[in-house]
Amino acid sequence: MNLPTIIVLAVVVLVFAAIVANEIRKKKAGKSSCSCGGCSGCGLKDQCHGTSEKK
């Protein structure tokens, strides 16, 4: 591998690591990772958070 290939690979790995770290930080803060703007309008909200009703 030559130097430009290594540099591009390093940049891609850093971007990927930053995205993963951001998602982990958001999850620990209790924020949603979906891009729909909130769970109230999401069709899969019961899959993520379960139902509040007890059976």
DRENKETI-785190 format. One line per 2 residues: number of its first residue (from 1); for each residue y, x, z of N, C-alpha, C, CB. Coordinates in nm, 3 decimals. Glycine has a CB too. Layout:
# DRENKETI-785190
NUM) Y/X/Z/Y/X/Z/Y/X/Z/Y/X/Z  ...
# end
This chain:
# DRENKETI-785190
1) -0.118/0.085/0.000/0.000/0.000/0.000/0.124/0.089/0.000/0.000/-0.096/0.122  0.219/0.047/-0.078/0.341/0.125/-0.082/0.445/0.066/0.014/0.397/0.130/-0.225
3) 0.556/0.136/0.034/0.656/0.099/0.133/0.717/-0.040/0.109/0.765/0.201/0.134  0.756/-0.078/-0.012/0.812/-0.213/-0.031/0.713/-0.325/0.005/0.856/-0.231/-0.175
5) 0.587/-0.306/-0.022/0.486/-0.405/0.013/0.475/-0.419/0.164/0.350/-0.368/-0.046  0.479/-0.308/0.235/0.470/-0.311/0.381/0.593/-0.380/0.440/0.457/-0.167/0.436
7) 0.710/-0.354/0.383/0.832/-0.417/0.433/0.828/-0.568/0.414/0.956/-0.357/0.362  0.785/-0.612/0.296/0.776/-0.755/0.269/0.673/-0.820/0.362/0.738/-0.781/0.121
9) 0.561/-0.757/0.381/0.459/-0.808/0.472/0.514/-0.819/0.614/0.336/-0.719/0.470  0.587/-0.719/0.659/0.645/-0.722/0.793/0.744/-0.836/0.809/0.713/-0.589/0.824
11) 0.825/-0.860/0.707/0.922/-0.970/0.712/0.849/-1.104/0.719/1.015/-0.967/0.589  0.745/-1.122/0.640/0.669/-1.247/0.641/0.603/-1.269/0.777/0.561/-1.246/0.529
13) 0.547/-1.165/0.835/0.483/-1.176/0.966/0.587/-1.210/1.073/0.411/-1.045/1.002  0.705/-1.149/1.067/0.810/-1.178/1.165/0.860/-1.322/1.154/0.927/-1.082/1.146
15) 0.875/-1.372/1.032/0.918/-1.510/1.013/0.812/-1.605/1.069/0.945/-1.540/0.863  0.687/-1.580/1.038/0.578/-1.663/1.089/0.575/-1.661/1.241/0.444/-1.615/1.033
17) 0.589/-1.545/1.301/0.587/-1.533/1.447/0.705/-1.607/1.509/0.589/-1.385/1.489  0.821/-1.601/1.445/0.938/-1.672/1.496/0.917/-1.823/1.493/1.063/-1.634/1.416
19) 0.856/-1.873/1.387/0.829/-2.016/1.376/0.731/-2.060/1.484/0.774/-2.051/1.236  0.625/-1.985/1.503/0.526/-2.019/1.605/0.589/-2.013/1.744/0.404/-1.924/1.597
21) 0.668/-1.912/1.772/0.732/-1.899/1.904/0.828/-2.015/1.928/0.807/-1.765/1.914  0.900/-2.057/1.825/0.991/-2.170/1.837/0.916/-2.298/1.869/1.073/-2.187/1.709
23) 0.804/-2.321/1.802/0.724/-2.440/1.829/0.666/-2.438/1.970/0.611/-2.453/1.726  0.622/-2.324/2.016/0.569/-2.313/2.153/0.680/-2.341/2.253/0.509/-2.172/2.177
25) 0.799/-2.286/2.229/0.912/-2.308/2.318/0.949/-2.457/2.323/1.033/-2.225/2.273  0.948/-2.524/2.208/0.980/-2.666/2.204/0.874/-2.748/2.278/0.992/-2.714/2.059
27) 0.748/-2.711/2.262/0.640/-2.785/2.329/0.651/-2.769/2.481/0.502/-2.736/2.281  0.682/-2.650/2.529/0.697/-2.627/2.672/0.816/-2.704/2.728/0.712/-2.479/2.702
29) 0.918/-2.723/2.644/1.037/-2.797/2.687/1.016/-2.948/2.678/1.158/-2.757/2.603  0.902/-2.991/2.624/0.871/-3.132/2.615/0.931/-3.200/2.495/0.917/-3.200/2.738
31) 0.981/-3.123/2.401/1.039/-3.182/2.281/0.931/-3.205/2.177/1.149/-3.091/2.225  0.958/-3.297/2.087/0.864/-3.331/1.982/0.866/-3.225/1.873/0.895/-3.469/1.924
33) 0.752/-3.202/1.813/0.746/-3.106/1.703/0.751/-3.174/1.568/0.621/-3.022/1.714  0.752/-3.307/1.568/0.756/-3.376/1.440/0.900/-3.385/1.390/0.695/-3.517/1.453
35) 0.914/-3.407/1.263/1.047/-3.407/1.203/1.097/-3.548/1.175/1.047/-3.328/1.074  1.034/-3.648/1.233/1.072/-3.786/1.203/1.192/-3.831/1.285/0.956/-3.879/1.228
37) 1.239/-3.751/1.377/1.357/-3.785/1.454/1.329/-3.857/1.585/1.446/-3.868/1.372  1.207/-3.884/1.613/1.172/-3.950/1.737/1.040/-4.022/1.724/1.281/-4.048/1.779
39) 0.979/-4.047/1.834/0.846/-4.107/1.832/0.849/-4.259/1.819/0.771/-4.069/1.956  0.962/-4.322/1.846/0.964/-4.467/1.844/0.935/-4.524/1.706/1.098/-4.518/1.893
41) 0.972/-4.455/1.601/0.947/-4.505/1.467/0.827/-4.443/1.399/1.066/-4.482/1.383  0.754/-4.361/1.470/0.641/-4.290/1.411/0.516/-4.376/1.415/0.617/-4.157/1.486
43) 0.443/-4.379/1.305/0.322/-4.458/1.298/0.207/-4.399/1.379/0.279/-4.471/1.156  0.216/-4.273/1.413/0.108/-4.207/1.489/0.147/-4.177/1.633/0.068/-4.079/1.420
45) 0.246/-4.248/1.686/0.292/-4.217/1.821/0.183/-4.236/1.926/0.410/-4.304/1.855  0.092/-4.331/1.903/-0.016/-4.350/1.999/-0.116/-4.235/1.996/-0.088/-4.481/1.970
47) -0.128/-4.168/1.885/-0.219/-4.054/1.874/-0.165/-3.935/1.952/-0.241/-4.017/1.727  -0.034/-3.916/1.951/0.026/-3.801/2.018/0.035/-3.821/2.169/0.164/-3.775/1.962
49) 0.079/-3.940/2.210/0.112/-3.962/2.350/0.020/-4.060/2.420/0.251/-4.010/2.361  -0.070/-4.122/2.348/-0.157/-4.221/2.409/-0.082/-4.351/2.433/-0.214/-4.168/2.540
51) -0.150/-4.447/2.481/-0.084/-4.575/2.508/-0.046/-4.582/2.654/-0.175/-4.694/2.470  0.059/-4.654/2.684/0.103/-4.667/2.821/0.029/-4.780/2.892/0.254/-4.691/2.826
53) -0.043/-4.862/2.816/-0.119/-4.971/2.876/-0.248/-4.918/2.936/-0.149/-5.079/2.772  -0.282/-4.972/3.052/-0.410/-4.935/3.113/-0.508/-5.047/3.092/-0.394/-4.903/3.265
55) -0.627/-5.012/3.050/-0.729/-5.113/3.022/-0.825/-5.126/3.136/-0.804/-5.079/2.895
# end
